[in-house]
């Protein structure tokens, strides 16, 4: 199906953005429908993804999808299961942090509700699968223009190359230029918070337990990694976060230790701390003629529930299913009325999760005594209701709501 017409690279589907969501979308489509020509374009230089020292929580449903896509086997050995999660609500200065809520157990026998995976391993496994399926990846190819007026959408790269496709998938991040060029508006606001991310080593084992401490400035999460190591996701007011990541390493480690505690012994910061501003962004539409949004281009939420990447994987699974089903029926999957199925499927779930994380952040990122009392009573009640806890675990595992076939571990 690969063709060049007048110097224009012709394809059935062009995915812009080679992050996890873009790569997973391309792999899902190509694996289910080998006759479709799928091409990827990514603005980042070659090899940048290999320098990413961060880790991500992969929910059980996303793990089932990765297994179906043929990439989980190469990831499993380096993946750290999350066997338990505890939730506390306290101040940094409190000598004791009472546990209000505990999640433990498996979603299904032998299946924890999430795994921690290094970002570079996940990206590399998806790229390897692209190579096996014959998916072309054009690295260092920022898109500088978009034309959707003809029978095919045409994306023009900064170096002058042109790509024509029946459908373009915008997986180019929260500041998506493709979304802006298509005239799709967003609802967004900033929280005045930033998320500090780093990796720490500690003396004692974590036994696969994740912890989320609700502190006045925002949640402080420790997520287990292989060995005696943990990933830190630390929410602070933006000015404080900037000061901390730019401070003397000893000062940063001291502040970190006051939040991390001493339960795992002495800690050492292994990676350079970095901070990202936090906000909520929701696209008003997920599709338009010959264009579909996926991942951060469609939505950006607060990390308080750890569901941002898993929402993106749901997008990839749902969009691939809609495209493949439409192609089997001989429909033009670039038409807006066909893509509307994807929009209906994903927009409600995304808005619901965005609203939930927004409410949780506002509820827990403060030190107002009456609110603290109410939320702590609420956490304690949830901890005593097994049925409700099972629902929470199912949501954390990505198994809530109508699920695409890939997320159930089924082929498209």
C-alpha positions as CSV (number, residue, x, y, z in Angstrom):
1,X,0.0,0.0,0.0
2,X,3.0,2.3,0.3
3,X,3.2,4.8,-2.5
4,X,4.6,8.2,-3.4
5,X,2.7,10.6,-5.6
6,X,4.3,13.8,-6.7
7,X,6.8,13.5,-3.8
8,X,4.0,12.9,-1.4
9,X,4.2,9.8,0.9
10,X,0.8,8.2,0.6
11,X,-0.6,6.0,3.4
12,X,-4.0,4.9,4.8
13,X,-3.3,6.1,8.3
14,X,-0.7,8.6,9.6
15,X,-0.1,8.7,13.4
16,X,1.6,12.0,14.6
17,X,3.5,11.3,17.8
18,X,5.6,8.3,18.7
19,X,4.9,8.2,22.4
20,X,3.1,5.2,24.0
21,X,-0.3,6.1,22.8
22,X,0.7,6.8,19.2
23,X,2.9,3.7,19.0
24,X,0.1,1.5,20.6
25,X,-2.5,2.9,18.2
26,X,-0.3,2.1,15.1
27,X,0.5,-1.4,16.4
28,X,-3.1,-2.2,17.2
29,X,-4.4,-1.1,13.8
30,X,-1.6,-2.8,11.8
31,X,-1.7,-6.1,13.7
32,X,-5.5,-6.4,13.2
33,X,-5.5,-5.1,9.6
34,X,-2.1,-5.8,7.9
35,X,-3.4,-4.5,4.6
36,X,-3.6,-1.0,5.9
37,X,-0.5,1.1,5.4
38,X,0.3,2.9,8.7
39,X,3.1,5.5,9.0
40,X,4.3,7.3,12.1
41,X,5.9,10.8,12.4
42,X,7.5,12.1,15.6
43,X,9.0,15.5,16.2
44,X,11.5,14.2,18.8
45,X,15.1,13.5,17.6
46,X,16.2,9.9,17.2
47,X,17.0,8.1,20.5
48,X,15.5,10.7,22.9
49,X,13.1,8.1,24.3
50,X,16.1,6.0,25.4
51,X,17.1,8.7,27.9
52,X,13.8,8.7,29.7
53,X,14.5,7.4,33.2
54,X,10.9,7.7,34.5
55,X,8.5,4.8,35.1
56,X,4.7,4.5,34.6
57,X,2.0,2.5,36.2
58,X,0.3,0.2,33.7
59,X,-3.1,-0.9,34.8
60,X,-4.2,-4.5,34.5
61,X,-6.4,-3.8,31.5
62,X,-3.6,-1.9,29.7
63,X,-1.4,-4.9,30.5
64,X,-3.9,-7.2,28.8
65,X,-3.8,-5.0,25.8
66,X,0.0,-5.0,25.6
67,X,0.0,-8.8,25.9
68,X,-2.4,-9.0,23.0
69,X,-0.3,-6.7,20.9
70,X,2.7,-8.9,21.4
71,X,4.9,-6.6,23.6
72,X,4.2,-7.8,27.2
73,X,6.5,-10.8,27.0
74,X,9.6,-8.5,26.6
75,X,8.4,-6.2,29.4
76,X,7.3,-8.7,32.0
77,X,10.7,-9.6,33.5
78,X,11.5,-5.9,34.3
79,X,8.0,-5.1,35.5
80,X,7.2,-4.6,39.2
81,X,3.8,-5.7,40.3
82,X,1.9,-3.4,42.6
83,X,0.5,-5.8,45.1
84,X,-0.9,-3.4,47.6
85,X,-1.7,0.3,48.0
86,X,-2.3,2.4,51.1
87,X,-3.7,5.9,51.4
88,X,-3.0,8.3,54.3
89,X,-4.0,11.8,55.1
90,X,-1.7,13.9,57.2
91,X,0.6,16.9,57.5
92,X,4.3,16.7,56.8
93,X,5.1,17.4,60.4
94,X,2.8,14.7,61.8
95,X,4.9,12.0,63.7
96,X,2.3,9.3,62.8
97,X,0.5,8.9,59.5
98,X,-2.6,6.8,60.1
99,X,-3.6,4.5,57.2
100,X,-7.2,5.3,56.2
101,X,-7.6,3.1,53.2
102,X,-5.9,-0.1,52.0
103,X,-6.2,-1.8,48.6
104,X,-4.7,-5.3,48.3
105,X,-5.2,-8.5,46.4
106,X,-5.5,-9.3,42.7
107,X,-8.0,-8.3,40.1
108,X,-8.0,-11.9,38.9
109,X,-5.9,-14.8,40.1
110,X,-2.3,-14.1,39.2
111,X,-3.1,-10.6,38.0
112,X,-2.2,-7.5,40.2
113,X,-4.2,-4.4,39.5
114,X,-1.1,-2.6,38.0
115,X,2.6,-3.0,37.2
116,X,5.4,-0.4,37.2
117,X,7.4,-0.3,34.0
118,X,10.3,1.9,32.9
119,X,9.3,4.3,30.2
120,X,12.2,3.5,27.9
121,X,11.4,-0.2,28.2
122,X,7.8,0.3,27.2
123,X,8.7,2.7,24.3
124,X,11.4,0.3,23.1
125,X,9.1,-2.7,23.1
126,X,6.4,-0.9,21.1
127,X,9.0,0.4,18.6
128,X,10.3,-3.2,18.2
129,X,6.7,-4.3,17.5
130,X,6.3,-1.6,14.9
131,X,9.5,-2.8,13.2
132,X,8.2,-6.4,13.2
133,X,4.9,-5.3,11.6
134,X,6.6,-3.1,9.0
135,X,5.3,0.2,10.4
136,X,7.5,3.1,9.2
137,X,8.6,5.6,11.9
138,X,9.8,9.0,10.7
139,X,11.9,10.4,13.6
140,X,12.8,14.1,13.9
141,X,9.8,15.0,11.7
142,X,7.8,17.9,13.2
143,X,4.6,18.6,11.3
144,X,4.3,22.2,10.2
145,X,1.0,22.3,8.4
146,X,-2.2,20.4,7.9
147,X,-4.7,20.5,4.9
148,X,-8.0,18.5,5.3
149,X,-9.8,20.1,2.3
150,X,-9.1,17.3,-0.2
151,X,-10.1,13.6,-0.4
152,X,-7.1,12.9,1.8
153,X,-5.6,14.8,4.7
154,X,-2.2,16.1,3.9
155,X,0.4,16.9,6.6
156,X,3.5,18.8,5.7
157,X,6.7,18.3,7.7
158,X,9.0,21.2,8.6
159,X,11.6,19.9,6.1
160,X,9.0,20.1,3.3
161,X,8.0,16.4,3.1
162,X,4.3,15.8,2.6
163,X,2.3,12.9,3.9
164,X,-1.2,12.1,2.6
165,X,-3.6,9.8,4.5
166,X,-7.2,8.8,4.7
167,X,-7.0,9.5,8.5
168,X,-4.5,11.4,10.7
169,X,-4.3,10.5,14.3
170,X,-3.1,13.4,16.5
171,X,-1.1,11.8,19.4
172,X,1.2,14.8,19.5
173,X,0.7,15.7,23.2
174,X,-1.0,18.3,25.4
175,X,0.1,21.2,23.2
176,X,-1.1,19.5,20.0
177,X,-0.6,21.7,17.0
178,X,-2.7,19.4,14.8
179,X,-5.6,19.9,17.3
180,X,-5.2,23.7,17.0
181,X,-4.9,23.7,13.2
182,X,-8.2,21.7,13.0
183,X,-9.9,24.4,15.1
184,X,-10.7,22.1,18.0
185,X,-11.0,24.2,21.2
186,X,-10.2,23.0,24.7
187,X,-11.5,23.5,28.2
188,X,-8.4,24.0,30.5
189,X,-7.1,25.5,33.7
190,X,-4.0,25.2,35.8
191,X,-3.9,24.1,39.4
192,X,-0.9,26.2,40.5
193,X,0.8,22.9,41.3
194,X,3.7,21.0,39.7
195,X,4.5,17.3,39.8
196,X,8.0,16.5,40.9
197,X,9.2,13.1,39.5
198,X,12.4,11.2,40.5
199,X,13.6,7.7,41.3
200,X,15.0,6.8,44.8
201,X,16.9,3.8,46.2
202,X,16.2,2.7,49.8
203,X,17.7,0.2,52.2
204,X,14.8,-2.1,52.8
205,X,12.4,-3.8,50.3
206,X,9.0,-2.3,49.5
207,X,7.3,-5.7,48.9
208,X,5.4,-4.2,46.0
209,X,3.4,-1.7,48.1
210,X,2.5,1.7,46.7
211,X,1.6,4.6,49.0
212,X,-0.2,7.8,48.5
213,X,0.0,10.4,51.2
214,X,-2.4,13.3,51.0
215,X,-0.5,16.3,52.2
216,X,-1.7,19.9,52.3
217,X,0.2,20.9,49.1
218,X,-1.0,17.9,47.2
219,X,-0.5,14.1,47.0
220,X,2.9,12.5,47.5
221,X,3.0,9.0,45.9
222,X,5.7,6.3,46.2
223,X,5.4,3.6,43.5
224,X,7.5,0.4,43.7
225,X,10.2,-0.4,41.1
226,X,12.3,-3.6,40.8
227,X,14.8,-4.0,43.6
228,X,15.0,-1.6,46.5
229,X,13.9,1.3,44.4
230,X,10.8,3.5,44.1
231,X,9.4,6.1,41.7
232,X,8.3,9.4,43.4
233,X,5.4,11.5,42.1
234,X,5.3,14.5,44.4
235,X,2.8,17.3,44.0
236,X,3.8,20.8,45.3
237,X,2.8,24.4,44.7
238,X,4.5,25.4,41.5
239,X,6.8,28.0,43.1
240,X,7.9,25.5,45.8
241,X,8.4,22.7,43.2
242,X,10.6,25.0,41.1
243,X,12.6,25.9,44.2
244,X,13.0,22.3,45.2
245,X,14.2,20.9,41.9
246,X,16.7,23.7,41.5
247,X,18.0,23.6,45.1
248,X,21.1,21.9,46.5
249,X,20.8,18.1,46.2
250,X,21.2,17.8,50.0
251,X,18.3,20.2,50.6
252,X,16.1,18.4,48.1
253,X,16.9,15.0,49.7
254,X,16.1,16.4,53.2
255,X,12.7,17.7,52.1
256,X,12.0,14.4,50.3
257,X,12.9,12.4,53.3
258,X,10.5,14.4,55.5
259,X,7.7,13.2,53.2
260,X,9.0,9.7,52.4
261,X,9.7,8.7,56.0
262,X,12.2,6.2,57.4
263,X,10.2,3.0,57.1
264,X,12.4,1.8,54.2
265,X,15.7,3.0,55.7
266,X,18.0,5.6,54.2
267,X,17.1,6.9,50.8
268,X,19.2,8.1,47.9
269,X,18.0,10.1,44.9
270,X,19.1,8.2,41.8
271,X,17.7,10.5,39.0
272,X,17.7,14.2,38.6
273,X,14.3,15.6,39.9
274,X,12.2,17.3,37.3
275,X,8.9,19.2,37.7
276,X,5.9,19.6,35.3
277,X,3.0,22.1,35.8
278,X,-0.3,20.3,36.4
279,X,-3.6,21.2,35.0
280,X,-6.8,19.9,33.4
281,X,-7.3,20.0,29.6
282,X,-10.2,18.5,27.8
283,X,-10.7,18.8,24.0
284,X,-14.3,19.9,23.1
285,X,-14.2,17.4,20.3
286,X,-12.1,14.2,19.8
287,X,-12.7,14.0,16.1
288,X,-13.3,16.1,13.0
289,X,-13.0,15.3,9.2
290,X,-10.0,13.1,8.6
291,X,-8.6,13.7,12.1
292,X,-8.9,11.9,15.5
293,X,-7.3,13.0,18.8
294,X,-5.8,10.5,21.2
295,X,-3.9,10.6,24.5
296,X,-2.8,14.0,25.8
297,X,-3.9,15.7,22.6
298,X,-7.5,14.9,23.7
299,X,-7.1,15.1,27.5
300,X,-4.7,15.9,30.3
301,X,-5.7,15.2,33.9
302,X,-4.2,15.5,37.4
303,X,-2.0,12.5,38.3
304,X,-3.8,12.0,41.7
305,X,-5.4,8.8,40.5
306,X,-2.5,7.6,38.2
307,X,-4.8,7.2,35.2
308,X,-3.4,9.5,32.6
309,X,-1.5,7.0,30.6
310,X,-4.2,4.3,31.0
311,X,-6.8,6.7,29.6
312,X,-4.5,7.1,26.6
313,X,-4.3,3.4,26.1
314,X,-8.1,3.2,26.2
315,X,-8.1,5.8,23.4
316,X,-5.7,3.7,21.4
317,X,-7.7,0.5,21.8
318,X,-11.1,2.2,21.1
319,X,-9.8,4.1,18.0
320,X,-8.1,1.0,16.6
321,X,-11.3,-1.0,17.0
322,X,-13.5,1.6,15.3
323,X,-11.0,1.9,12.4
324,X,-10.6,-1.8,11.9
325,X,-14.4,-2.5,12.1
326,X,-15.1,0.3,9.7
327,X,-12.5,-0.9,7.2
328,X,-13.9,-4.5,7.3
329,X,-17.3,-3.1,6.3
330,X,-15.8,-1.1,3.5
331,X,-16.5,2.3,5.2
332,X,-14.3,5.4,4.9
333,X,-12.9,5.6,8.4
334,X,-11.7,9.1,7.9
335,X,-15.2,10.4,7.6
336,X,-16.5,12.3,10.7
337,X,-19.7,10.3,11.0
338,X,-17.7,7.0,11.2
339,X,-15.2,8.5,13.7
340,X,-18.2,9.7,15.8
341,X,-18.4,6.2,17.3
342,X,-14.9,6.7,18.8
343,X,-15.9,10.1,20.1
344,X,-19.0,8.8,21.8
345,X,-17.1,5.9,23.3
346,X,-14.3,7.9,24.8
347,X,-15.4,11.4,25.6
348,X,-17.8,10.6,28.4
349,X,-15.3,8.4,30.2
350,X,-12.6,11.0,29.8
351,X,-14.8,13.9,31.1
352,X,-15.9,11.7,34.0
353,X,-12.2,10.9,34.9
354,X,-11.2,14.5,34.5
355,X,-14.0,15.7,36.8
356,X,-13.1,13.0,39.4
357,X,-9.5,13.9,39.5
358,X,-10.3,17.6,39.7
359,X,-12.6,17.1,42.6
360,X,-10.2,14.8,44.4
361,X,-7.4,17.3,44.0
362,X,-9.4,20.1,45.3
363,X,-10.7,18.0,48.2
364,X,-7.4,16.7,49.4
365,X,-4.9,19.4,48.5
366,X,-5.8,21.7,51.4
367,X,-5.5,21.8,55.2
368,X,-9.0,23.0,56.2
369,X,-9.9,21.1,59.4
370,X,-13.6,20.5,58.7
371,X,-12.8,19.2,55.1
372,X,-10.0,17.0,56.5
373,X,-12.4,15.5,59.0
374,X,-15.1,14.7,56.3
375,X,-12.6,13.2,53.9
376,X,-11.0,11.0,56.5
377,X,-14.4,9.7,57.6
378,X,-15.2,9.0,54.0
379,X,-11.9,7.1,53.4
380,X,-12.5,5.1,56.6
381,X,-16.0,4.2,55.5
382,X,-14.8,3.0,52.0
383,X,-12.2,0.9,53.8
384,X,-14.9,-0.9,55.6
385,X,-17.1,-1.6,52.5
386,X,-15.6,-4.6,50.6
387,X,-18.0,-4.2,47.6
388,X,-17.1,-0.5,47.1
389,X,-13.4,-1.3,47.5
390,X,-13.7,-3.9,44.8
391,X,-15.2,-1.3,42.5
392,X,-12.3,1.1,43.3
393,X,-9.8,-1.7,42.5
394,X,-11.6,-2.4,39.2
395,X,-11.4,1.3,38.3
396,X,-7.7,1.4,39.2
397,X,-7.2,-1.7,37.0
398,X,-8.8,0.2,34.1
399,X,-11.7,-2.2,34.0
400,X,-14.5,0.3,34.5
401,X,-17.1,1.3,31.9
402,X,-17.5,-0.1,28.3
403,X,-14.2,-1.6,27.4
404,X,-12.6,-2.1,24.0
405,X,-11.8,-5.7,23.1
406,X,-8.0,-5.2,23.4
407,X,-8.4,-4.1,27.0
408,X,-10.2,-7.3,27.7
409,X,-7.3,-9.2,26.2
410,X,-9.3,-10.0,23.0
411,X,-8.3,-9.6,19.4
412,X,-10.0,-6.9,17.4
